[in-house]
Amino acid sequence: MKLKKGDQVIVLYGKDKGRKGKIEKIFPKTGKILIPGVNIYKKHLKPQGEGKPGGIIDKVFPLPLANVALLCPKCNKRTRIGYQIDKENKYRICRKCGSIL
């Protein structure tokens, strides 16, 4: 998986197209990511007794990886990820400006 937790991404498709945010959690088996403040839906809850009242809450759902693109922190453009391998380390690089991510 090329994207990591904490990467800045932009949404390419769907109702939140153009919104930006940082990745909070990654689900590799399903190929989805969780971005706070993006892909929010309303959930209606029934009361569960005296201590837990019902109501309408906001719930964040995961987005597919194919619907987002990485934002390069240096050039601030959406980009794909490339790799640069030295003798000991492997770095992720921006395909547009060549900076190390």
Backbone hydrogen bonds in HBPLUS format (Angstrom, degrees):
<---DONOR---> <-ACCEPTOR-->    atom                        ^
c    i                          cat <-CA-CA->   ^        H-A-AA   ^      H-
h    n   atom  resd res      DA  || num        DHA   H-A  angle D-A-AA Bond
n    s   type  num  typ     dist DA aas  dist angle  dist       angle   num
A0007-ASP N   A0004-LYS O   3.24 MM   3  5.80 160.7  2.28 134.5 134.3     1
A0006-GLY N   A0023-ILE O   2.97 MM  17  4.99 149.4  2.06 127.0 136.9     2
A0023-ILE N   A0007-ASP O   3.03 MM  16  5.63 152.4  2.11 149.1 156.8     3
A0071-LEU N   A0008-GLN O   2.86 MM  63  5.55 166.8  1.88 153.1 148.5     4
A0009-VAL N   A0021-GLY O   2.89 MM  12  5.70 172.4  1.89 166.8 166.7     5
A0021-GLY N   A0009-VAL O   3.11 MM  12  5.70 151.7  2.19 154.5 159.1     6
A0010-ILE N   A0069-ALA O   2.89 MM  59  5.47 154.5  1.95 155.1 163.6     7
A0069-ALA N   A0010-ILE O   2.96 MM  59  5.47 150.5  2.05 150.7 160.3     8
A0011-VAL N   A0019-ARG O   2.98 MM   8  5.60 159.0  2.03 159.5 166.4     9
A0018-GLY N   A0011-VAL O   2.89 MM   7  5.36 177.5  1.89 144.2 144.9    10
A0012-LEU N   A0067-ASN O   2.72 MM  55  5.33 174.1  1.72 153.6 155.2    11
A0017-LYS N   A0014-GLY O   3.33 MM   3  5.48 147.4  2.44 118.3 114.9    12
A0019-ARG N   A0016-ASP O   3.08 MM   3  5.73 163.7  2.11 144.3 145.4    13
A0024-GLU N   A0034-LEU O   2.84 MM  10  5.59 168.8  1.85 169.9 172.5    14
A0034-LEU N   A0025-LYS O   2.83 MM   9  5.11 160.3  1.87 156.8 156.6    15
A0027-PHE N   A0032-LYS O   2.82 MM   5  5.21 166.3  1.83 166.4 162.0    16
A0031-GLY N   A0027-PHE O   2.90 MM   4  5.82 126.7  2.18 145.5 161.6    17
A0032-LYS N   A0027-PHE O   3.18 MM   5  5.21 155.2  2.25 141.1 143.0    18
A0065-LEU N   A0031-GLY O   3.02 MM  34  5.89 156.2  2.07 158.0 151.6    19
A0033-ILE N   A0063-LEU O   2.80 MM  30  5.37 154.8  1.86 153.1 160.5    20
A0063-LEU N   A0033-ILE O   2.76 MM  30  5.37 159.6  1.80 162.3 161.9    21
A0038-VAL N   A0035-ILE O   3.28 MM   3  5.70 158.2  2.33 135.4 134.5    22
A0061-PHE N   A0039-ASN O   3.13 MM  22  5.81 172.3  2.14 156.2 157.1    23
A0041-TYR N   A0059-LYS O   2.85 MM  18  5.31 165.5  1.87 152.8 156.6    24
A0059-LYS N   A0041-TYR O   2.75 MM  18  5.31 164.0  1.77 163.5 168.6    25
A0043-LYS N   A0057-ILE O   2.79 MM  14  5.30 158.5  1.83 157.9 164.2    26
A0057-ILE N   A0043-LYS O   2.88 MM  14  5.30 165.7  1.90 154.6 155.9    27
A0045-LEU N   A0055-GLY O   2.78 MM  10  5.30 174.5  1.79 167.3 169.3    28
A0055-GLY N   A0045-LEU O   3.05 MM  10  5.30 155.2  2.11 134.2 137.3    29
A0048-GLN N   A0052-LYS O   2.96 MM   4  5.26 159.1  2.00 156.0 162.0    30
A0067-ASN N   A0064-PRO O   3.11 MM   3  5.61 158.4  2.16 112.9 119.4    31
A0068-VAL N   A0065-LEU O   3.32 MM   3  5.75 170.7  2.33 116.9 117.8    32
A0079-THR N   A0070-LEU O   2.85 MM   9  5.64 154.8  1.92 157.7 165.3    33
A0072-CYS N   A0077-LYS O   2.99 MM   5  5.64 170.1  2.00 153.5 152.4    34
A0076-ASN N   A0072-CYS O   2.85 MM   4  4.95 133.3  2.07 131.8 142.4    35
A0095-ARG N   A0080-ARG O   3.38 MM  15  5.76 150.7  2.47 157.4 153.6    36
A0082-GLY N   A0093-ILE O   2.91 MM  11  5.05 173.1  1.92 151.3 152.9    37
A0093-ILE N   A0082-GLY O   2.81 MM  11  5.05 164.7  1.83 132.0 135.4    38
A0084-GLN N   A0091-TYR O   2.89 MM   7  5.14 154.8  1.95 144.2 150.9    39
A0091-TYR N   A0084-GLN O   2.80 MM   7  5.14 172.7  1.80 158.0 158.6    40
A0086-ASP N   A0089-ASN O   2.84 MM   3  5.29 164.7  1.86 162.3 167.0    41
A0101-LEU N   A0092-ARG O   2.85 MM   9  5.55 173.3  1.85 149.2 151.1    42
A0094-CYS N   A0099-SER O   2.92 MM   5  5.49 154.7  1.98 152.6 160.7    43
A0098-GLY N   A0094-CYS O   2.99 MM   4  4.84 134.5  2.21 120.4 132.3    44
